[in-house]
Amino acid sequence: MPISRAEIATESGEKLIRRLCKHWAHKLEVAYQEGEGRVTFEGGTCLMQVEEGKLVVAIEALDEEGLDRLEGVVASHLERMAGDEVLEIIWEN
């Protein structure tokens, strides 16, 4: 299963995880506790964890195509939830 990871510089990691988990909870399986969240999509899983000064996001998918799709979905939602804060999201496979 292919995996992709991004370390995103932000002081708003906790807020972003909370907002994303709440947003996706109405249609996906979501687990949230302070400092971390897990979202299970049809084709993979997204794990998010707050570390000092950054948000670490890891995506695991069934195949490369699904990984590419989930990277786009997660990145676009993170950017939307960040509001005016500009996030630099670089995925490493």
N, C-alpha and C positions, 0 to 999 in steps of 0.2 A: 504494500500500500504506500503510495507516494505521500510525502510529508513536506510541508512548506512552513517557514517560520519567519516572523518579522518582529524586530524590536523597535518600538515606536516611541520616540522621545515625547513625553507629555507629563504634566503634573495632574492631569485629569483622568488617569487610568481607571480609578474606582468608579467615577461618575460614568465613564464610557461603558464599562462592563455592565453596570446596573441598568443603564438605559437600553443597551442592546438586548440584555436578557429579558427585560420587561417587554420590549418591542416584539421579540420573537416568541415569547412564551404563549401567545394566543394560538400559534399554529405549529410550533415545534417543541420537542422535548428539551427543556432547559433546566440546568442546575446552577444555582447561584449561592455563594456565600461570600462574606466580605473578602475582597481581594482577588477573587477568582470566579470564573464562570465557564460553563460548558454548554454548547449548543449542538444538538444532534440533528443534522440535515439528512435528507433522504440518501445522499451520496457521500456523506462524510461527517466529520466532527470538527468543531472549532473549540479550542481551549484558549482561554484568556487569563492572564495573571498579571497583577500589579507588582512591579519591582520599583525600587527607589528611582524616581525620575523617568520611568518608562512603563509602557504596556507591552507585554510579551504575548504574541498571538501565534498559535500553532494550528495548522489545519492538516488533517489527515483525510484522504479521499480514497475511493475505490480504484480510481485510475487517473492518469495525467489530465485527461479532458475534464473530469470532475474537479480536480484540484485547481485547474485554471479558472473554472467557473466559480468555485467557492472563494478563491482569492479575490475575484472581482466583486462578488456579492458582499463579502466581509469588508473589504476596503471601502466600497461605496457607502455602506451603512456606517462605518466608523467615521468617515468624513462628514456625513450628514449629521450624526449625533454630536460631533465636535463643535458644530456651529461655526463661530468665527475663528476658532483655533485651526491653524494649518498643520496637518499631520503629514509627515514624510513616511510613507509606507513602502518599504522595499522587501519583497519576498525573497527568501533564500531557500532553495530546494536542495 
